[in-house]
Amino acid sequence: MPEQAHEKRGPLSTTIRVVGQWLDSDFRRAEAPDPRSLPDKVNWERTLPFIFLHLGCLAVFWVGFSWVAAIAAVFLYLLRMFAITGFYHRYFSHRTYKTSRTMQFLFALVGNSSMQRGPLWWAATHRHHHKHSDKEVDAHSPVQHGFAWSHIGWLTSMKNFPTNYQTIPDLKKFPELVFINRFDQIVPLAYGLIMLGIGWAMEFFAPGLNVTMGQFFVWTFFVSTTVLLHGTLFINSLAHVWGRRRYETSDDSRNSFLLSFITLGEGWHNNHHRYPHSVRQGFRAWEIDFTYYGLKALSWLGLIWDLKAVPEKVKEEGRSHS
């Protein structure tokens, strides 16, 4: 009898194990611990999520437009862009300020909903970029690999898929961050279900808004997330080929007002590569940096603290090169 019970449970347990391995982004690391041993080429398994995301945007021709859905999409773009720029980038990657364990987890969740992988993978990849910016081993350098690859091609390569936990010892000690990093598809899935739920509630309880469940979902999930993805990726690609160079850094990073507007302040990329330890990337008063303003507001509320400023000598150096 025990053997028969085991046989009955076998297929179910096998299915659970396979699904768990498919959801676990660290599973492939067990197969190939050294990411450099993986081929640097397009992998269709990695490409399918991006194809799905972009094709979903075409559904706007079926679901139509409403101001409610569009405004919600813009709001969620801004909120999640702030989570990416303010927390994934300036906190997890560069530790430009301090915050509580609760705050770092909450914004890790918001950032993860953007479908830009987990916070530890993001931080490890970005730290590697700064260490080797525009060198041959830089995964997304347009100087080395061309514009298309630096923009999105590198994300489709299994070589860049594993998280190098050795470069983030300060972050891997938090099990909750490791969990959402490993199972980085759970939060985007939950985000999509929440958008469906909100859309259904609006359609059912507030028909006067003229919003359908499908319309709200398409705009807030597909459109908002796709625009957010490309806005972030433009910093990897376009910000290394187009714009002005105030500082003579060892890479080809550039400043761009347009990219700063799109990404809430990340476009001052040459400034950032000159001094990545500052919470502020717009070094001058006229250099709009909405992420910095948001982080400053959080510091007034006591939610973050010890914001690192730009040294005066770095500012002076910039004035001499203008």
C-alpha positions in Angstrom: 0.0 0.0 0.0 2.7 2.6 0.8 4.4 1.9 -2.5 1.0 2.3 -4.4 0.4 5.6 -2.6 3.9 6.7 -3.5 3.2 5.9 -7.1 0.0 7.9 -7.1 1.8 10.9 -5.6 4.7 10.5 -8.0 3.3 12.4 -11.0 2.0 15.2 -8.9 5.2 15.6 -7.0 7.2 15.5 -10.2 5.0 18.2 -11.8 5.4 20.4 -8.7 9.2 19.9 -8.9 9.3 20.7 -12.6 7.2 23.8 -12.2 9.2 24.9 -9.2 12.4 24.5 -11.1 11.0 26.4 -14.1 10.0 29.3 -11.7 13.3 29.2 -9.8 15.7 31.5 -11.6 18.6 30.0 -9.7 18.0 26.5 -11.0 20.0 27.0 -14.1 22.9 28.3 -12.0 23.1 24.9 -10.4 23.5 23.5 -13.9 26.2 26.0 -14.9 27.7 27.7 -11.9 30.0 29.8 -14.0 27.9 32.2 -16.2 30.9 32.7 -18.5 30.5 29.1 -19.6 27.1 29.8 -21.1 26.8 30.9 -24.8 26.4 34.6 -25.4 23.6 34.4 -27.9 19.8 34.7 -28.2 17.9 32.1 -26.3 14.3 31.6 -27.3 13.2 30.6 -23.8 14.4 34.0 -22.6 13.0 35.8 -25.6 9.4 34.5 -25.3 8.4 36.7 -22.2 9.5 39.8 -24.2 7.6 38.7 -27.3 4.5 38.1 -25.1 4.8 41.5 -23.5 5.1 43.4 -26.8 2.4 41.5 -28.6 0.1 42.2 -25.7 0.3 45.9 -26.4 -1.4 45.2 -29.8 -4.6 44.3 -27.8 -5.3 48.1 -27.5 -6.8 47.9 -30.9 -9.5 45.5 -29.5 -10.0 47.0 -26.0 -9.9 50.6 -27.0 -9.0 53.7 -25.0 -10.3 55.4 -21.9 -8.8 58.2 -19.8 -9.1 56.1 -16.6 -7.1 53.2 -18.1 -4.5 55.6 -19.6 -4.0 57.6 -16.4 -3.7 54.4 -14.4 -1.1 53.2 -16.8 0.9 56.4 -16.5 0.7 56.4 -12.7 1.9 52.8 -12.5 4.7 53.6 -15.0 5.8 56.5 -12.7 5.5 54.4 -9.5 7.4 51.5 -10.8 10.0 53.6 -12.6 10.6 55.3 -9.2 11.0 51.8 -7.6 13.6 50.9 -10.3 15.5 54.1 -10.3 15.3 54.9 -6.6 15.6 51.4 -5.1 16.8 48.9 -7.7 19.4 51.3 -8.9 20.3 53.9 -6.3 19.7 51.7 -3.3 20.3 48.0 -4.1 23.0 48.7 -6.7 24.9 51.6 -5.2 23.7 51.9 -1.5 23.5 55.7 -1.8 21.3 55.9 1.3 20.0 53.7 4.1 16.5 52.4 4.8 14.7 49.8 6.9 14.3 46.1 6.0 10.6 46.6 5.5 11.0 49.5 3.1 13.6 47.7 1.0 11.3 44.7 0.7 8.2 46.7 -0.2 10.0 48.6 -3.0 11.7 45.4 -4.1 8.2 44.0 -4.7 7.1 47.1 -6.6 10.3 47.0 -8.7 9.9 43.3 -9.4 6.4 44.0 -10.8 8.1 45.8 -13.7 9.3 42.5 -15.2 12.9 43.5 -14.9 13.9 40.5 -12.9 14.7 40.4 -9.2 16.5 43.1 -7.2 19.6 41.0 -6.5 20.1 40.1 -10.1 19.5 43.7 -11.1 22.1 45.0 -8.5 24.7 42.3 -9.4 24.4 43.0 -13.1 24.6 46.7 -12.6 27.6 46.6 -10.3 29.4 44.5 -12.9 28.5 47.1 -15.5 30.1 49.9 -13.5 33.2 47.8 -12.9 33.6 47.0 -16.6 31.7 49.8 -18.3 32.1 49.8 -22.1 34.8 47.1 -21.8 34.5 43.8 -23.7 32.9 42.0 -20.7 30.3 44.6 -20.2 27.1 42.7 -21.1 25.2 45.8 -22.5 27.8 48.1 -24.0 26.7 49.6 -27.4 30.4 50.4 -27.9 31.3 46.7 -27.8 28.2 44.9 -28.9 26.1 47.4 -30.9 23.0 49.3 -30.1 20.3 46.5 -30.5 22.2 44.0 -28.4 23.0 46.6 -25.7 19.3 47.7 -25.6 17.5 44.3 -25.3 19.5 41.5 -27.0 21.7 40.9 -23.9 18.6 40.1 -21.9 17.8 37.2 -24.2 21.1 35.5 -23.5 21.3 32.7 -20.9 24.9 33.9 -20.2 23.4 37.0 -18.5 20.6 35.1 -16.7 22.2 33.8 -13.5 22.6 36.0 -10.4 26.2 36.4 -9.3 25.6 36.4 -5.6 29.3 36.9 -4.9 29.1 40.5 -5.9 26.2 41.3 -3.6 27.2 40.0 -0.1 25.4 42.9 1.5 22.1 41.9 -0.1 22.1 38.1 -0.2 21.9 37.9 3.6 18.2 38.9 3.4 16.2 35.7 2.7 13.1 37.6 1.6 15.1 39.3 -1.1 16.7 36.1 -2.2 13.2 34.5 -2.5 11.7 37.1 -4.7 14.9 37.2 -6.7 14.8 33.4 -7.3 11.1 33.3 -8.0 11.0 36.6 -9.9 8.0 35.7 -12.1 5.6 35.4 -9.1 5.3 39.2 -8.4 4.6 40.1 -12.1 2.0 37.4 -12.2 0.4 38.7 -9.0 0.5 42.3 -10.4 -1.3 41.2 -13.6 -4.0 39.4 -11.5 -4.5 42.6 -9.4 -4.9 44.7 -12.5 -7.5 42.2 -13.8 -9.3 42.4 -10.5 -9.3 46.2 -10.4 -10.5 46.3 -14.0 -13.3 43.8 -13.2 -14.4 45.9 -10.2 -14.5 49.1 -12.2 -16.5 47.4 -15.0 -18.9 45.8 -12.6 -19.3 48.5 -9.8 -18.6 51.7 -11.7 -20.0 51.3 -15.3 -20.1 55.0 -15.7 -16.3 55.1 -16.0 -16.6 53.2 -19.3 -13.7 51.0 -18.4 -13.7 47.2 -19.1 -11.6 44.6 -17.3 -9.7 43.8 -20.5 -9.0 47.5 -21.3 -7.7 48.2 -17.8 -5.5 45.1 -17.9 -4.0 45.8 -21.3 -3.1 49.4 -20.5 -1.8 48.9 -17.0 0.0 45.6 -17.6 1.1 45.4 -21.2 1.4 49.0 -22.3 2.7 50.5 -19.0 5.2 47.7 -18.4 6.6 47.7 -22.0 7.1 51.5 -22.0 8.8 51.2 -18.6 11.1 48.4 -19.8 12.3 50.4 -22.8 12.6 53.6 -20.8 15.0 51.8 -18.4 16.9 50.0 -21.2 17.6 53.3 -23.0 20.0 54.1 -20.2 22.1 51.0 -21.2 22.0 51.8 -24.9 21.2 55.3 -25.9 22.8 57.0 -22.9 26.2 55.6 -24.1 26.0 56.9 -27.6 23.9 60.1 -27.5 24.2 63.2 -25.3 26.9 65.4 -23.8 29.9 64.4 -21.8 30.7 66.7 -18.9 33.2 64.4 -17.3 36.0 62.5 -19.0 35.1 59.1 -17.7 36.7 55.8 -18.8 33.5 54.8 -20.6 31.3 56.6 -23.1 28.5 57.6 -20.8 26.5 60.7 -21.6 24.0 63.2 -20.2 20.6 63.6 -21.7 17.7 65.9 -20.6 15.2 63.8 -22.6 16.3 60.5 -21.1 16.2 62.1 -17.6 12.6 63.2 -18.2 11.6 59.7 -19.4 13.4 57.9 -16.5 12.9 60.4 -13.7 16.5 61.5 -13.6 18.6 58.6 -14.8 19.6 60.4 -18.0 22.3 62.3 -16.3 24.3 59.2 -16.9 27.8 60.8 -17.4 27.4 62.5 -14.0 26.4 59.1 -12.5 29.4 57.3 -14.0 31.7 60.0 -12.7 30.4 59.6 -9.1 27.9 56.7 -8.7 27.9 56.9 -4.9 25.6 60.0 -4.9 21.9 59.7 -4.3 21.5 62.6 -6.8 22.3 62.2 -10.5 21.4 65.7 -11.6 24.4 67.4 -10.1 23.2 70.9 -11.0 20.0 72.7 -9.9 18.6 72.8 -13.4 19.3 69.1 -14.0 15.8 67.6 -13.3 16.0 64.5 -11.1 12.5 63.5 -10.1 13.8 60.3 -8.4 16.0 62.4 -6.1 13.1 64.6 -5.2 11.1 61.6 -4.3 13.9 60.1 -2.2 14.3 63.4 -0.5 10.6 63.4 0.4 10.9 59.9 1.8 13.9 61.1 3.9 11.7 63.9 5.4 9.2 61.3 6.4 12.0 59.3 8.1 11.6 56.3 5.7 15.1 56.6 4.4 18.2 58.4 5.7 21.9 59.1 5.3 21.6 60.3 1.7 25.0 60.6 0.2 25.7 63.9 -1.6 27.9 64.8 -4.5 31.3 66.0 -3.2 32.1 69.7 -4.0 35.3 68.7 -5.7 33.3 66.6 -8.2 31.0 69.5 -8.8 33.9 71.9 -9.4 35.5 69.4 -11.8 32.3 69.4 -13.8 32.2 73.2 -14.0 35.7 73.3 -15.3 34.8 70.9 -18.1 31.5 72.6 -19.1 
